[in-house]
Amino acid sequence: MSTIALGFGADARVAGAVAVPTSKSIAQRLLVLASLAHGRSEIDGLSTALDVQAALAFAEQAATSFERLGAARCAIGGRSPAAGGLRARAPIDVRES
């Protein structure tokens, strides 16, 4: 496995696709990062594990926009920390996640 270090300015834009192994931990982190990233992120191949479903519920409540595109796929419109970060519209039960 190779590692690439990237640096971006505050107004940088990143586009592309990344394939990662299926992992509950990676999925949870990805959902939070997508919720904090300015713009739209599409995520495919999400696990149906309860922890991932709890993270999906978090993203659905806290992100600017959220759309389920299938059982294992969603689109998240995020809000960067500079723009106010995450704002839940109601209390969120993330279970033990």
C-alpha positions as a Markdown table, in Angstrom:
| # | Residue | x | y | z |
|---|---|---|---|---|
| 1 | Met | 0.0 | 0.0 | 0.0 |
| 2 | Ser | 1.3 | 3.5 | -0.8 |
| 3 | Thr | 0.7 | 6.7 | 1.0 |
| 4 | Ile | 0.2 | 10.1 | -0.5 |
| 5 | Ala | 0.4 | 13.3 | 1.5 |
| 6 | Leu | -1.7 | 16.2 | 0.2 |
| 7 | Gly | -2.0 | 19.8 | 1.4 |
| 8 | Phe | -4.9 | 22.1 | 0.5 |
| 9 | Gly | -5.7 | 25.7 | 1.1 |
| 10 | Ala | -9.0 | 26.9 | 2.6 |
| 11 | Asp | -10.5 | 27.5 | -0.8 |
| 12 | Ala | -9.2 | 24.4 | -2.5 |
| 13 | Arg | -11.5 | 22.0 | -4.3 |
| 14 | Val | -11.0 | 18.2 | -4.4 |
| 15 | Ala | -12.7 | 15.9 | -6.8 |
| 16 | Gly | -12.3 | 12.2 | -7.5 |
| 17 | Ala | -13.2 | 8.7 | -6.4 |
| 18 | Val | -11.5 | 6.6 | -3.8 |
| 19 | Ala | -12.0 | 2.9 | -3.2 |
| 20 | Val | -11.4 | 1.7 | 0.4 |
| 21 | Pro | -11.9 | -1.6 | 2.0 |
| 22 | Thr | -15.3 | -2.1 | 3.7 |
| 23 | Ser | -14.9 | -1.1 | 7.3 |
| 24 | Lys | -17.4 | 0.2 | 9.9 |
| 25 | Ser | -14.7 | 2.6 | 11.3 |
| 26 | Ile | -13.8 | 4.0 | 7.9 |
| 27 | Ala | -17.5 | 4.4 | 7.0 |
| 28 | Gln | -18.2 | 6.3 | 10.2 |
| 29 | Arg | -15.2 | 8.7 | 9.7 |
| 30 | Leu | -16.1 | 9.2 | 6.0 |
| 31 | Leu | -19.7 | 10.1 | 6.9 |
| 32 | Val | -18.5 | 12.7 | 9.5 |
| 33 | Leu | -15.9 | 14.1 | 7.0 |
| 34 | Ala | -18.5 | 14.3 | 4.2 |
| 35 | Ser | -20.8 | 16.2 | 6.6 |
| 36 | Leu | -18.0 | 18.7 | 7.3 |
| 37 | Ala | -16.8 | 19.1 | 3.7 |
| 38 | His | -18.2 | 21.9 | 1.7 |
| 39 | Gly | -20.2 | 20.6 | -1.3 |
| 40 | Arg | -21.7 | 17.3 | -2.2 |
| 41 | Ser | -20.1 | 13.9 | -1.4 |
| 42 | Glu | -21.5 | 10.6 | -2.7 |
| 43 | Ile | -20.6 | 7.5 | -0.7 |
| 44 | Asp | -21.2 | 4.0 | -2.0 |
| 45 | Gly | -20.6 | 0.6 | -0.5 |
| 46 | Leu | -21.6 | 1.4 | 3.1 |
| 47 | Ser | -22.0 | -1.4 | 5.6 |
| 48 | Thr | -25.5 | -2.2 | 7.0 |
| 49 | Ala | -23.9 | -2.6 | 10.5 |
| 50 | Leu | -25.8 | -0.8 | 13.3 |
| 51 | Asp | -22.8 | 1.5 | 14.0 |
| 52 | Val | -22.8 | 2.7 | 10.3 |
| 53 | Gln | -26.6 | 3.1 | 10.4 |
| 54 | Ala | -26.2 | 5.3 | 13.5 |
| 55 | Ala | -23.6 | 7.4 | 11.7 |
| 56 | Leu | -26.0 | 7.7 | 8.7 |
| 57 | Ala | -28.7 | 9.0 | 11.1 |
| 58 | Phe | -26.2 | 11.5 | 12.4 |
| 59 | Ala | -25.3 | 12.7 | 8.9 |
| 60 | Glu | -29.0 | 12.9 | 7.9 |
| 61 | Gln | -29.7 | 15.2 | 10.9 |
| 62 | Ala | -26.5 | 17.3 | 10.9 |
| 63 | Ala | -25.5 | 17.8 | 7.3 |
| 64 | Thr | -26.8 | 20.5 | 5.1 |
| 65 | Ser | -28.5 | 18.0 | 2.8 |
| 66 | Phe | -28.8 | 14.2 | 2.9 |
| 67 | Glu | -30.2 | 11.8 | 0.3 |
| 68 | Arg | -30.3 | 8.0 | 0.5 |
| 69 | Leu | -29.5 | 6.7 | -3.0 |
| 70 | Gly | -29.8 | 3.0 | -2.1 |
| 71 | Ala | -29.3 | 0.6 | 0.8 |
| 72 | Ala | -25.5 | 1.2 | 0.8 |
| 73 | Arg | -25.3 | 4.6 | -0.9 |
| 74 | Cys | -25.9 | 8.2 | 0.0 |
| 75 | Ala | -25.2 | 11.8 | -1.0 |
| 76 | Ile | -24.3 | 14.3 | 1.7 |
| 77 | Gly | -24.1 | 18.1 | 1.3 |
| 78 | Gly | -21.7 | 19.2 | 4.0 |
| 79 | Arg | -21.0 | 22.5 | 5.8 |
| 80 | Ser | -17.4 | 23.3 | 6.5 |
| 81 | Pro | -16.3 | 24.5 | 10.0 |
| 82 | Ala | -15.6 | 27.9 | 8.4 |
| 83 | Ala | -19.3 | 28.1 | 7.4 |
| 84 | Gly | -20.5 | 27.1 | 10.9 |
| 85 | Gly | -19.9 | 23.3 | 10.8 |
| 86 | Leu | -22.5 | 20.8 | 11.7 |
| 87 | Arg | -25.9 | 21.9 | 13.1 |
| 88 | Ala | -28.3 | 19.1 | 14.2 |
| 89 | Arg | -31.9 | 19.9 | 13.6 |
| 90 | Ala | -32.9 | 17.7 | 16.6 |
| 91 | Pro | -31.3 | 15.6 | 19.2 |
| 92 | Ile | -29.4 | 12.7 | 17.6 |
| 93 | Asp | -29.3 | 9.2 | 19.1 |
| 94 | Val | -26.0 | 7.7 | 17.9 |
| 95 | Arg | -26.4 | 4.6 | 20.1 |
| 96 | Glu | -22.9 | 3.4 | 21.2 |
| 97 | Ser | -21.2 | 4.6 | 18.0 |
